[in-house]
Amino acid sequence: MNPYSAPLADMQFLLERVFDAPTTWSSLPELADTLDIETALAILTESSKVSRELIHPLNRNGDEEGVVHKGNEVITPKGFKNVYKEYAEGGWIGLCGDPAFGGMGMPKMLGVLVDEMAYSASNAFTLYGSLTAGAALCIHAHGNEEIKSTYLPFLYSGEWTGAMDMTEPQSGSDLKGIRTKALPQSDGSYHLNGSKIFITGGDHDLTDNVIHLVLAKLPDSHGLSLFLVPKILVDDKGQLGEENGVTVGAIEHKMGLKASSTCVMNFDNATGYLIGEANRGLMCMFTMMNYERLAIGIQGLGTSQAAYQMASEYAKERKQGVAAGSSSHIESHPIIVHGDVRRMLLTMKCLTEAGRALSVYTGQQLDLAKYAQGEVQDKACQYVGLLTPVAKAFLTDRGLDTAIMGQQVFGGHGYIRETGIEQLVRDTRIAQIYEGTNGIQAIDFLGRKVTADNGEALQSFIKEHQSKISQMLNVPPHYKQRVTELLSALLDTTMKVNEYKVSSPALVNACAVDFLDAFGYILYGYFWLAMVDAAKDHSDEEFKQQKQHLMTFYFDKMIAKADFHLSQVNSGDSATMTMPESLF
């Protein structure tokens, strides 16, 4: 397997030219004095080195060895502990964390690119740090000052890790059925009793402590509350004390991500501390869940990049057959000469580069929602609401598509372990499922984010981007018109969905995935216009030519998928919801 090589030129291009990150950062006081483009590029360069030289070498043996549950211990594969220590000491886990508690204070626009590199190098390894960063974000948003000062420095430094404990055997996406109980104690703490399943990073040997954020019910309460439950009890100075009744019942035996410890966690009179208000735990947990939804979208994106890199290199080396129309009947050509292989590689690259643009744009809106003020902040919050479920679902769906296309490029060699591409397929499959299945993301997007305000947020988003398209001077007019018209068609379709909500509410659920996919393909069309327009005065002629070719391929071969998905939403009351249950 070839070593991972980060697409630094494309990342720099997005930050500098497409989204003008320096202007965004200079407009925000919290970032203006701490970050410039030179510093950002230096961070990306170092992250590339770390991903290539430290993380990627773990990927194959991590899959082969997996994690081991032995007695009361969960043991990660060879090399994980040492690399994690070096990774944490480099400050990568607290990259976007609050400097007041030891974080580096970097913007999310930069953080998404660092995350992409790490996920490309190893999905399984990167999850440990991702869950920790998400837990820290939740604690920062909802914990009291004592909890924040006690736990955040150790989470940002990576000395401890974090985990999110929601799912139970009888309660998956619908959390109302949670049975874990929290009993109040006289000192203000709580004793938690119950079991959770599918807990990523629930236990391991990478750190001395794991900080669990656990959803549980208080006595005589129908609501859910959120509790911080450390594996090892901690005093107010962060010193570790006794074990806390938090144990591993088993590790899950999974299709992929075998080096990521997914645990059954048992809580036996475990001491916990309330985060946020009682019976408002789900609202607090959504702070972490929304962070993880974007992070998991980037997991899909990282897989796309890794799969494209592997497949394109293989296609240039593997000789099989001759080019169509060639007069040669003896010498085989590299398979990249074949039209079908080129179709797959172009599709993979188009999806990957537009997906990276979506991740950086979403990161930009998160930065504005966090640091800006007034109308700019309000609009960014609206856009984050729209973009988060799309980033999670569309990036992970296309991530699996891309991994499978990469496997197809390898042919029979893609189905065996030695080439490594089949691991990508297995590892990324879960990304469509966890943090809320992609169907649930689509229902959230259409049912809550789009139609709850009768499409006002979406209409604002569409008008802004149609205006930006009209100002682009270096892209073909018919491509501009195509995206502009598709955005208008999406808005018209939204009005039709509003009618469904009254006449046939179940149809909103049934057509949500098609609506989200239509939006995703249209949005990718917009990003391809933006990228080619921004490349107009790029000094690298080959770079400009590549972007032109990719844009042309996208508009000629791929954007029609948006028409198809819109037609499915607009088809109305079909057999989707009318066939009796007995006939299934």
VOLUMLO-382055 format. One record per residue (C-alpha): residue in one letter; residue number from 1; x, y, z. Coordinates in steps of 0.25 Angstrom, whole numbers, padded with zeros to 4 digits. Example, Ala and Ser with C-alpha at 12.3 -4.5 7.8 and 13.67 -1.06 7.14 Angstrom:
> aa / i / X / Y / Z
> A / 1 / 0049 / -0018 / 0031
> S / 2 / 0055 / -0004 / 0029
END
This chain:
> aa / i / X / Y / Z
> M / 1 / 0000 / 0000 / 0000
> N / 2 / 0006 / 0014 / -0004
> P / 3 / 0008 / 0024 / 0007
> Y / 4 / -0003 / 0034 / 0009
> S / 5 / 0000 / 0048 / 0003
> A / 6 / -0009 / 0060 / 0007
> P / 7 / -0015 / 0069 / -0004
> L / 8 / -0008 / 0081 / 0001
> A / 9 / -0009 / 0090 / -0012
> D / 10 / -0024 / 0087 / -0012
> M / 11 / -0026 / 0091 / 0003
> Q / 12 / -0018 / 0104 / 0001
> F / 13 / -0026 / 0107 / -0011
> L / 14 / -0039 / 0106 / -0004
> L / 15 / -0034 / 0114 / 0008
> E / 16 / -0028 / 0125 / 0000
> R / 17 / -0035 / 0127 / -0012
> V / 18 / -0049 / 0120 / -0012
> F / 19 / -0053 / 0124 / 0002
> D / 20 / -0043 / 0135 / 0006
> A / 21 / -0040 / 0130 / 0019
> P / 22 / -0031 / 0142 / 0023
> T / 23 / -0042 / 0152 / 0021
> T / 24 / -0051 / 0144 / 0030
> W / 25 / -0041 / 0142 / 0041
> S / 26 / -0036 / 0156 / 0041
> S / 27 / -0051 / 0161 / 0043
> L / 28 / -0052 / 0153 / 0056
> P / 29 / -0045 / 0159 / 0068
> E / 30 / -0042 / 0145 / 0074
> L / 31 / -0035 / 0140 / 0062
> A / 32 / -0029 / 0153 / 0056
> D / 33 / -0017 / 0154 / 0065
> T / 34 / -0014 / 0139 / 0066
> L / 35 / -0015 / 0133 / 0051
> D / 36 / -0011 / 0137 / 0037
> I / 37 / -0010 / 0129 / 0025
> E / 38 / 0005 / 0126 / 0026
> T / 39 / 0002 / 0120 / 0040
> A / 40 / -0009 / 0112 / 0035
> L / 41 / -0001 / 0106 / 0024
> A / 42 / 0010 / 0102 / 0033
> I / 43 / 0000 / 0095 / 0042
> L / 44 / -0006 / 0088 / 0030
> T / 45 / 0008 / 0084 / 0025
> E / 46 / 0012 / 0078 / 0039
> S / 47 / -0002 / 0071 / 0040
> S / 48 / 0001 / 0065 / 0026
> K / 49 / 0015 / 0060 / 0032
> V / 50 / 0008 / 0054 / 0044
> S / 51 / -0003 / 0047 / 0036
> R / 52 / 0007 / 0041 / 0026
> E / 53 / 0018 / 0037 / 0036
> L / 54 / 0011 / 0034 / 0049
> I / 55 / -0003 / 0031 / 0047
> H / 56 / -0004 / 0024 / 0033
> P / 57 / 0006 / 0013 / 0037
> L / 58 / -0004 / 0008 / 0048
> N / 59 / -0015 / 0006 / 0038
> R / 60 / -0012 / -0007 / 0033
> N / 61 / -0007 / -0014 / 0045
> G / 62 / -0018 / -0008 / 0053
> D / 63 / -0029 / -0015 / 0044
> E / 64 / -0021 / -0028 / 0045
> E / 65 / -0019 / -0028 / 0060
> G / 66 / -0032 / -0021 / 0065
> V / 67 / -0034 / -0017 / 0079
> V / 68 / -0034 / -0028 / 0090
> H / 69 / -0043 / -0029 / 0102
> K / 70 / -0035 / -0036 / 0113
> G / 71 / -0040 / -0037 / 0127
> N / 72 / -0043 / -0022 / 0131
> E / 73 / -0034 / -0017 / 0120
> V / 74 / -0036 / -0012 / 0106
> I / 75 / -0023 / -0013 / 0098
> T / 76 / -0021 / -0005 / 0085
> P / 77 / -0012 / -0011 / 0074
> K / 78 / 0003 / -0010 / 0074
> G / 79 / 0008 / 0004 / 0072
> F / 80 / -0005 / 0012 / 0075
> K / 81 / -0001 / 0016 / 0089
> N / 82 / 0012 / 0022 / 0086
> V / 83 / 0006 / 0029 / 0073
> Y / 84 / -0006 / 0034 / 0081
> K / 85 / 0004 / 0040 / 0092
> E / 86 / 0012 / 0047 / 0081
> Y / 87 / -0001 / 0052 / 0074
> A / 88 / -0007 / 0057 / 0087
> E / 89 / 0006 / 0064 / 0091
> G / 90 / 0006 / 0071 / 0077
> G / 91 / -0006 / 0078 / 0081
> W / 92 / -0015 / 0072 / 0070
> I / 93 / -0027 / 0068 / 0079
> G / 94 / -0028 / 0082 / 0085
> L / 95 / -0026 / 0089 / 0072
> C / 96 / -0039 / 0096 / 0072
> G / 97 / -0041 / 0097 / 0087
> D / 98 / -0042 / 0109 / 0096
> P / 99 / -0028 / 0114 / 0099
> A / 100 / -0033 / 0118 / 0113
> F / 101 / -0033 / 0103 / 0116
> G / 102 / -0021 / 0099 / 0108
> G / 103 / -0026 / 0098 / 0094
> M / 104 / -0020 / 0104 / 0082
> G / 105 / -0032 / 0113 / 0078
> M / 106 / -0031 / 0110 / 0063
> P / 107 / -0043 / 0112 / 0054
> K / 108 / -0052 / 0101 / 0049
> M / 109 / -0048 / 0104 / 0035
> L / 110 / -0034 / 0099 / 0038
> G / 111 / -0039 / 0088 / 0047
> V / 112 / -0047 / 0081 / 0036
> L / 113 / -0035 / 0080 / 0027
> V / 114 / -0026 / 0074 / 0039
> D / 115 / -0037 / 0064 / 0042
> E / 116 / -0038 / 0060 / 0027
> M / 117 / -0024 / 0057 / 0027
> A / 118 / -0024 / 0049 / 0039
> Y / 119 / -0037 / 0041 / 0035
> S / 120 / -0030 / 0038 / 0021
> A / 121 / -0018 / 0032 / 0028
> S / 122 / -0026 / 0024 / 0038
> N / 123 / -0041 / 0024 / 0041
> A / 124 / -0040 / 0016 / 0054
> F / 125 / -0028 / 0024 / 0060
> T / 126 / -0035 / 0037 / 0058
> L / 127 / -0048 / 0034 / 0064
> Y / 128 / -0041 / 0034 / 0078
> G / 129 / -0037 / 0049 / 0077
> S / 130 / -0050 / 0052 / 0070
> L / 131 / -0059 / 0047 / 0081
> T / 132 / -0050 / 0054 / 0091
> A / 133 / -0051 / 0068 / 0084
> G / 134 / -0066 / 0066 / 0083
> A / 135 / -0067 / 0063 / 0098
> A / 136 / -0059 / 0075 / 0101
> L / 137 / -0068 / 0084 / 0093
> C / 138 / -0080 / 0079 / 0100
> I / 139 / -0074 / 0081 / 0114
> H / 140 / -0069 / 0095 / 0110
> A / 141 / -0083 / 0099 / 0105
> H / 142 / -0091 / 0093 / 0117
> G / 143 / -0082 / 0090 / 0128
> N / 144 / -0081 / 0099 / 0141
> E / 145 / -0067 / 0106 / 0143
> E / 146 / -0062 / 0095 / 0153
> I / 147 / -0065 / 0084 / 0143
> K / 148 / -0059 / 0092 / 0132
> S / 149 / -0046 / 0095 / 0139
> T / 150 / -0045 / 0081 / 0144
> Y / 151 / -0047 / 0073 / 0132
> L / 152 / -0044 / 0082 / 0119
> P / 153 / -0029 / 0084 / 0121
> F / 154 / -0027 / 0068 / 0121
> L / 155 / -0037 / 0066 / 0110
> Y / 156 / -0030 / 0077 / 0101
> S / 157 / -0016 / 0072 / 0104
> G / 158 / -0021 / 0058 / 0101
> E / 159 / -0016 / 0052 / 0114
> W / 160 / -0031 / 0047 / 0116
> T / 161 / -0041 / 0044 / 0105
> G / 162 / -0056 / 0046 / 0104
> A / 163 / -0067 / 0037 / 0100
> M / 164 / -0082 / 0039 / 0097
> D / 165 / -0091 / 0029 / 0103
> M / 166 / -0105 / 0029 / 0098
> T / 167 / -0110 / 0016 / 0091
> E / 168 / -0116 / 0004 / 0099
> P / 169 / -0120 / -0009 / 0093
> Q / 170 / -0135 / -0005 / 0093
> S / 171 / -0132 / 0009 / 0090
> G / 172 / -0125 / 0013 / 0078
> S / 173 / -0128 / 0026 / 0070
> D / 174 / -0141 / 0027 / 0078
> L / 175 / -0135 / 0031 / 0092
> K / 176 / -0148 / 0031 / 0099
> G / 177 / -0146 / 0017 / 0103
> I / 178 / -0133 / 0019 / 0111
> R / 179 / -0133 / 0012 / 0124
> T / 180 / -0120 / 0016 / 0131
> K / 181 / -0124 / 0023 / 0144
> A / 182 / -0117 / 0034 / 0151
> L / 183 / -0120 / 0035 / 0166
> P / 184 / -0117 / 0049 / 0173
> Q / 185 / -0107 / 0048 / 0185
> S / 186 / -0106 / 0058 / 0197
> D / 187 / -0093 / 0064 / 0192
> G / 188 / -0099 / 0068 / 0179
> S / 189 / -0094 / 0057 / 0170
> Y / 190 / -0102 / 0045 / 0165
> H / 191 / -0100 / 0030 / 0164
> L / 192 / -0102 / 0024 / 0151
> N / 193 / -0107 / 0010 / 0148
> G / 194 / -0109 / 0004 / 0134
> S / 195 / -0103 / -0001 / 0121
> K / 196 / -0099 / 0005 / 0108
> I / 197 / -0095 / -0001 / 0095
> F / 198 / -0088 / 0003 / 0083
> I / 199 / -0079 / 0013 / 0091
> T / 200 / -0067 / 0017 / 0082
> G / 201 / -0055 / 0019 / 0090
> G / 202 / -0062 / 0014 / 0102
> D / 203 / -0049 / 0008 / 0108
> H / 204 / -0035 / 0006 / 0103
> D / 205 / -0020 / 0007 / 0108
> L / 206 / -0017 / 0020 / 0101
> T / 207 / -0019 / 0028 / 0114
> D / 208 / -0021 / 0027 / 0128
> N / 209 / -0035 / 0032 / 0129
> V / 210 / -0048 / 0032 / 0120
> I / 211 / -0058 / 0043 / 0122
> H / 212 / -0072 / 0038 / 0118
> L / 213 / -0084 / 0047 / 0115
> V / 214 / -0096 / 0039 / 0119
> L / 215 / -0110 / 0041 / 0116
> A / 216 / -0119 / 0036 / 0128
> K / 217 / -0132 / 0038 / 0134
> L / 218 / -0135 / 0044 / 0148
> P / 219 / -0145 / 0037 / 0157
> D / 220 / -0159 / 0040 / 0154
> S / 221 / -0155 / 0047 / 0141
> H / 222 / -0159 / 0045 / 0127
> G / 223 / -0148 / 0054 / 0121
> L / 224 / -0133 / 0051 / 0119
> S / 225 / -0121 / 0058 / 0127
> L / 226 / -0107 / 0058 / 0123
> F / 227 / -0096 / 0054 / 0133
> L / 228 / -0081 / 0054 / 0133
> V / 229 / -0076 / 0041 / 0138
> P / 230 / -0061 / 0038 / 0139
> K / 231 / -0055 / 0024 / 0138
> I / 232 / -0046 / 0028 / 0149
> L / 233 / -0050 / 0038 / 0160
> V / 234 / -0043 / 0052 / 0159
> D / 235 / -0041 / 0062 / 0170
> D / 236 / -0042 / 0077 / 0168
> K / 237 / -0027 / 0078 / 0164
> G / 238 / -0029 / 0067 / 0153
> Q / 239 / -0022 / 0056 / 0162
> L / 240 / -0027 / 0042 / 0159
> G / 241 / -0033 / 0034 / 0170
> E / 242 / -0041 / 0022 / 0171
> E / 243 / -0048 / 0014 / 0160
> N / 244 / -0063 / 0018 / 0158
> G / 245 / -0071 / 0006 / 0155
> V / 246 / -0070 / 0008 / 0140
> T / 247 / -0066 / -0005 / 0133
> V / 248 / -0066 / -0011 / 0120
> G / 249 / -0076 / -0023 / 0118
> A / 250 / -0070 / -0026 / 0104
> I / 251 / -0065 / -0020 / 0091
> E / 252 / -0073 / -0021 / 0078
> H / 253 / -0069 / -0030 / 0067
> K / 254 / -0070 / -0021 / 0055
> M / 255 / -0070 / -0021 / 0040
> G / 256 / -0059 / -0010 / 0040
> L / 257 / -0052 / 0000 / 0049
> K / 258 / -0046 / -0012 / 0056
> A / 259 / -0035 / -0003 / 0063
> S / 260 / -0046 / 0006 / 0069
> S / 261 / -0051 / 0001 / 0082
> T / 262 / -0066 / 0000 / 0082
> C / 263 / -0070 / -0004 / 0095
> V / 264 / -0082 / -0009 / 0103
> M / 265 / -0081 / 0000 / 0116
> N / 266 / -0087 / -0004 / 0129
> F / 267 / -0089 / 0007 / 0140
> D / 268 / -0090 / 0001 / 0154
> N / 269 / -0093 / 0012 / 0164
> A / 270 / -0083 / 0021 / 0156
> T / 271 / -0082 / 0035 / 0161
> G / 272 / -0086 / 0045 / 0151
> Y / 273 / -0088 / 0060 / 0151
> L / 274 / -0100 / 0068 / 0144
> I / 275 / -0096 / 0075 / 0131
> G / 276 / -0106 / 0086 / 0128
> E / 277 / -0120 / 0086 / 0133
> A / 278 / -0128 / 0074 / 0138
> N / 279 / -0137 / 0068 / 0127
> R / 280 / -0129 / 0076 / 0117
> G / 281 / -0119 / 0066 / 0114
> L / 282 / -0122 / 0063 / 0100
> M / 283 / -0121 / 0078 / 0096
> C / 284 / -0107 / 0078 / 0103
> M / 285 / -0103 / 0065 / 0096
> F / 286 / -0107 / 0070 / 0082
> T / 287 / -0095 / 0080 / 0084
> M / 288 / -0086 / 0068 / 0083
> M / 289 / -0095 / 0060 / 0073
> N / 290 / -0094 / 0072 / 0063
> Y / 291 / -0079 / 0073 / 0065
> E / 292 / -0078 / 0058 / 0062
> R / 293 / -0088 / 0059 / 0050
> L / 294 / -0078 / 0068 / 0043
> A / 295 / -0066 / 0060 / 0048
> I / 296 / -0073 / 0047 / 0042
> G / 297 / -0076 / 0054 / 0029
> I / 298 / -0061 / 0057 / 0029
> Q / 299 / -0058 / 0043 / 0031
> G / 300 / -0065 / 0040 / 0018
> L / 301 / -0058 / 0051 / 0011
> G / 302 / -0044 / 0046 / 0017
> T / 303 / -0048 / 0032 / 0011
> S / 304 / -0051 / 0038 / -0002
> Q / 305 / -0038 / 0044 / -0003
> A / 306 / -0030 / 0032 / 0001
> A / 307 / -0038 / 0023 / -0008
> Y / 308 / -0036 / 0033 / -0020
> Q / 309 / -0021 / 0033 / -0017
> M / 310 / -0020 / 0018 / -0017
> A / 311 / -0028 / 0016 / -0029
> S / 312 / -0022 / 0027 / -0038
> E / 313 / -0008 / 0022 / -0034
> Y / 314 / -0012 / 0007 / -0037
> A / 315 / -0018 / 0011 / -0050
> K / 316 / -0005 / 0017 / -0055
> E / 317 / 0003 / 0005 / -0051
> R / 318 / -0006 / -0007 / -0054
> K / 319 / -0005 / -0012 / -0069
> Q / 320 / -0017 / -0019 / -0075
> G / 321 / -0022 / -0019 / -0089
> V / 322 / -0020 / -0008 / -0099
> A / 323 / -0026 / 0006 / -0102
> A / 324 / -0038 / 0006 / -0110
> G / 325 / -0034 / 0008 / -0125
> S / 326 / -0020 / 0004 / -0122
> S / 327 / -0013 / -0004 / -0133
> S / 328 / -0004 / -0011 / -0123
> H / 329 / -0008 / -0025 / -0120
> I / 330 / 0004 / -0029 / -0112
> E / 331 / 0008 / -0019 / -0101
> S / 332 / -0003 / -0016 / -0090
> H / 333 / -0006 / -0002 / -0086
> P / 334 / -0008 / 0004 / -0072
> I / 335 / -0023 / 0003 / -0069
> I / 336 / -0024 / 0018 / -0068
> V / 337 / -0025 / 0018 / -0083
> H / 338 / -0039 / 0011 / -0082
> G / 339 / -0051 / 0020 / -0083
> D / 340 / -0058 / 0013 / -0071
> V / 341 / -0046 / 0014 / -0062
> R / 342 / -0045 / 0029 / -0065
> R / 343 / -0060 / 0030 / -0063
> M / 344 / -0059 / 0025 / -0049
> L / 345 / -0046 / 0033 / -0045
> L / 346 / -0053 / 0046 / -0050
> T / 347 / -0065 / 0043 / -0042
> M / 348 / -0057 / 0040 / -0030
> K / 349 / -0049 / 0053 / -0031
> C / 350 / -0061 / 0062 / -0034
> L / 351 / -0068 / 0057 / -0022
> T / 352 / -0056 / 0058 / -0013
> E / 353 / -0052 / 0072 / -0017
> A / 354 / -0066 / 0077 / -0016
> G / 355 / -0067 / 0070 / -0003
> R / 356 / -0055 / 0077 / 0002
> A / 357 / -0061 / 0090 / -0002
> L / 358 / -0074 / 0087 / 0006
> S / 359 / -0066 / 0083 / 0018
> V / 360 / -0058 / 0096 / 0018
> Y / 361 / -0070 / 0105 / 0015
> T / 362 / -0077 / 0098 / 0027
> G / 363 / -0065 / 0101 / 0036
> Q / 364 / -0066 / 0115 / 0031
> Q / 365 / -0080 / 0116 / 0035
> L / 366 / -0077 / 0110 / 0049
> D / 367 / -0066 / 0120 / 0051
> L / 368 / -0075 / 0132 / 0048
> A / 369 / -0086 / 0126 / 0057
> K / 370 / -0076 / 0125 / 0068
> Y / 371 / -0069 / 0138 / 0067
> A / 372 / -0077 / 0148 / 0059
> Q / 373 / -0088 / 0157 / 0064
> G / 374 / -0101 / 0162 / 0059
> E / 375 / -0107 / 0158 / 0046
> V / 376 / -0095 / 0151 / 0041
> Q / 377 / -0095 / 0142 / 0053
> D / 378 / -0110 / 0140 / 0052
> K / 379 / -0109 / 0136 / 0037
> A / 380 / -0097 / 0127 / 0040
> C / 381 / -0105 / 0120 / 0050
> Q / 382 / -0116 / 0117 / 0040
> Y / 383 / -0107 / 0112 / 0030
> V / 384 / -0100 / 0103 / 0040
> G / 385 / -0114 / 0097 / 0043
> L / 386 / -0116 / 0094 / 0028
> L / 387 / -0102 / 0089 / 0025
> T / 388 / -0099 / 0080 / 0037
> P / 389 / -0108 / 0068 / 0033
> V / 390 / -0104 / 0070 / 0019
> A / 391 / -0090 / 0069 / 0022
> K / 392 / -0092 / 0057 / 0030
> A / 393 / -0101 / 0049 / 0021
> F / 394 / -0096 / 0054 / 0007
> L / 395 / -0081 / 0053 / 0010
> T / 396 / -0082 / 0039 / 0016
> D / 397 / -0092 / 0034 / 0005
> R / 398 / -0082 / 0039 / -0006
> G / 399 / -0070 / 0034 / 0003
> L / 400 / -0075 / 0019 / 0002
> D / 401 / -0078 / 0021 / -0013
> T / 402 / -0064 / 0026 / -0015
> A / 403 / -0058 / 0015 / -0007
> I / 404 / -0066 / 0005 / -0015
> M / 405 / -0062 / 0011 / -0028
> G / 406 / -0047 / 0011 / -0024
> Q / 407 / -0049 / -0004 / -0021
> Q / 408 / -0055 / -0006 / -0035
> V / 409 / -0043 / 0001 / -0041
> F / 410 / -0034 / -0010 / -0034
> G / 411 / -0043 / -0021 / -0040
> G / 412 / -0040 / -0034 / -0034
> H / 413 / -0028 / -0029 / -0026
> G / 414 / -0038 / -0019 / -0019
> Y / 415 / -0045 / -0031 / -0012
> I / 416 / -0033 / -0036 / -0005
> R / 417 / -0027 / -0031 / 0007
> E / 418 / -0013 / -0028 / 0002
> T / 419 / -0016 / -0016 / -0006
> G / 420 / -0023 / -0009 / 0005
> I / 421 / -0035 / -0003 / -0002
> E / 422 / -0045 / -0013 / 0003
> Q / 423 / -0042 / -0008 / 0017
> L / 424 / -0046 / 0006 / 0013
> V / 425 / -0060 / 0000 / 0009
> R / 426 / -0062 / -0007 / 0022
> D / 427 / -0057 / 0004 / 0031
> T / 428 / -0065 / 0015 / 0024
> R / 429 / -0078 / 0007 / 0024
> I / 430 / -0082 / 0010 / 0038
> A / 431 / -0081 / 0025 / 0035
> Q / 432 / -0095 / 0025 / 0029
> I / 433 / -0100 / 0019 / 0041
> Y / 434 / -0095 / 0025 / 0054
> E / 435 / -0098 / 0039 / 0059
> G / 436 / -0112 / 0037 / 0053
> T / 437 / -0114 / 0029 / 0041
> N / 438 / -0113 / 0037 / 0028
> G / 439 / -0128 / 0035 / 0026
> I / 440 / -0130 / 0042 / 0040
> Q / 441 / -0121 / 0053 / 0035
> A / 442 / -0129 / 0055 / 0023
> I / 443 / -0142 / 0055 / 0031
> D / 444 / -0136 / 0065 / 0041
> F / 445 / -0131 / 0073 / 0029
> L / 446 / -0145 / 0074 / 0021
> G / 447 / -0154 / 0072 / 0033
> R / 448 / -0148 / 0082 / 0043
> K / 449 / -0137 / 0090 / 0036
> V / 450 / -0144 / 0093 / 0023
> T / 451 / -0159 / 0093 / 0025
> A / 452 / -0160 / 0097 / 0039
> D / 453 / -0159 / 0111 / 0035
> N / 454 / -0166 / 0109 / 0022
> G / 455 / -0153 / 0109 / 0015
> E / 456 / -0149 / 0123 / 0019
> A / 457 / -0135 / 0119 / 0023
> L / 458 / -0133 / 0111 / 0010
> Q / 459 / -0138 / 0123 / 0002
> S / 460 / -0128 / 0132 / 0008
> F / 461 / -0117 / 0122 / 0005
> I / 462 / -0122 / 0120 / -0009
> K / 463 / -0123 / 0135 / -0012
> E / 464 / -0109 / 0138 / -0006
> H / 465 / -0103 / 0127 / -0015
> Q / 466 / -0110 / 0131 / -0027
> S / 467 / -0105 / 0145 / -0026
> K / 468 / -0091 / 0140 / -0024
> I / 469 / -0092 / 0131 / -0037
> S / 470 / -0097 / 0144 / -0044
> Q / 471 / -0084 / 0151 / -0041
> M / 472 / -0075 / 0139 / -0046
> L / 473 / -0068 / 0144 / -0059
> N / 474 / -0059 / 0132 / -0062
> V / 475 / -0068 / 0120 / -0063
> P / 476 / -0078 / 0116 / -0075
> P / 477 / -0091 / 0124 / -0075
> H / 478 / -0099 / 0111 / -0078
> Y / 479 / -0093 / 0105 / -0065
> K / 480 / -0096 / 0117 / -0057
> Q / 481 / -0111 / 0116 / -0062
> R / 482 / -0111 / 0101 / -0059
> V / 483 / -0108 / 0103 / -0045
> T / 484 / -0117 / 0116 / -0043
> E / 485 / -0129 / 0108 / -0049
> L / 486 / -0127 / 0096 / -0041
> L / 487 / -0126 / 0105 / -0028
> S / 488 / -0140 / 0111 / -0032
> A / 489 / -0145 / 0097 / -0035
> L / 490 / -0141 / 0092 / -0021
> L / 491 / -0148 / 0104 / -0015
> D / 492 / -0161 / 0101 / -0023
> T / 493 / -0160 / 0086 / -0018
> T / 494 / -0159 / 0091 / -0004
> M / 495 / -0172 / 0098 / -0006
> K / 496 / -0178 / 0085 / -0011
> V / 497 / -0173 / 0078 / 0002
> N / 498 / -0180 / 0088 / 0010
> E / 499 / -0193 / 0083 / 0004
> Y / 500 / -0189 / 0069 / 0007
> K / 501 / -0188 / 0072 / 0022
> V / 502 / -0203 / 0075 / 0022
> S / 503 / -0208 / 0065 / 0012
> S / 504 / -0199 / 0053 / 0014
> P / 505 / -0189 / 0055 / 0025
> A / 506 / -0182 / 0042 / 0023
> L / 507 / -0178 / 0046 / 0010
> V / 508 / -0168 / 0056 / 0016
> N / 509 / -0161 / 0045 / 0023
> A / 510 / -0161 / 0036 / 0010
> C / 511 / -0155 / 0047 / 0001
> A / 512 / -0145 / 0053 / 0010
> V / 513 / -0133 / 0045 / 0005
> D / 514 / -0136 / 0049 / -0009
> F / 515 / -0138 / 0064 / -0005
> L / 516 / -0124 / 0064 / 0002
> D / 517 / -0117 / 0057 / -0009
> A / 518 / -0123 / 0067 / -0019
> F / 519 / -0118 / 0079 / -0010
> G / 520 / -0104 / 0072 / -0009
> Y / 521 / -0102 / 0070 / -0024
> I / 522 / -0107 / 0084 / -0027
> L / 523 / -0098 / 0090 / -0016
> Y / 524 / -0086 / 0082 / -0022
> G / 525 / -0089 / 0089 / -0035
> Y / 526 / -0088 / 0102 / -0029
> F / 527 / -0075 / 0099 / -0022
> W / 528 / -0069 / 0094 / -0036
> L / 529 / -0073 / 0108 / -0041
> A / 530 / -0067 / 0115 / -0030
> M / 531 / -0054 / 0107 / -0031
> V / 532 / -0052 / 0109 / -0046
> D / 533 / -0055 / 0124 / -0044
> A / 534 / -0045 / 0125 / -0033
> A / 535 / -0034 / 0118 / -0041
> K / 536 / -0035 / 0128 / -0052
> D / 537 / -0021 / 0134 / -0049
> H / 538 / -0015 / 0122 / -0042
> S / 539 / 0000 / 0122 / -0045
> D / 540 / 0000 / 0107 / -0048
> E / 541 / -0006 / 0104 / -0062
> E / 542 / -0008 / 0090 / -0060
> F / 543 / -0015 / 0092 / -0047
> K / 544 / -0025 / 0101 / -0055
> Q / 545 / -0027 / 0091 / -0066
> Q / 546 / -0030 / 0080 / -0056
> K / 547 / -0041 / 0088 / -0050
> Q / 548 / -0047 / 0092 / -0063
> H / 549 / -0047 / 0077 / -0067
> L / 550 / -0053 / 0073 / -0054
> M / 551 / -0064 / 0084 / -0055
> T / 552 / -0067 / 0080 / -0069
> F / 553 / -0069 / 0065 / -0065
> Y / 554 / -0077 / 0069 / -0053
> F / 555 / -0087 / 0077 / -0062
> D / 556 / -0087 / 0067 / -0073
> K / 557 / -0088 / 0054 / -0065
> M / 558 / -0092 / 0057 / -0051
> I / 559 / -0101 / 0069 / -0048
> A / 560 / -0113 / 0062 / -0055
> K / 561 / -0114 / 0053 / -0042
> A / 562 / -0120 / 0066 / -0036
> D / 563 / -0131 / 0066 / -0047
> F / 564 / -0134 / 0051 / -0044
> H / 565 / -0135 / 0053 / -0029
> L / 566 / -0144 / 0065 / -0030
> S / 567 / -0153 / 0057 / -0039
> Q / 568 / -0154 / 0047 / -0028
> V / 569 / -0158 / 0057 / -0018
> N / 570 / -0168 / 0063 / -0028
> S / 571 / -0174 / 0050 / -0032
> G / 572 / -0184 / 0051 / -0021
> D / 573 / -0192 / 0039 / -0014
> S / 574 / -0187 / 0027 / -0020
> A / 575 / -0186 / 0013 / -0015
> T / 576 / -0176 / 0017 / -0005
> M / 577 / -0186 / 0019 / 0006
> T / 578 / -0198 / 0012 / 0001
> M / 579 / -0194 / -0003 / 0001
> P / 580 / -0200 / -0010 / 0013
> E / 581 / -0190 / -0015 / 0023
> S / 582 / -0195 / -0029 / 0021
> L / 583 / -0189 / -0029 / 0007
> F / 584 / -0175 / -0026 / 0011
END
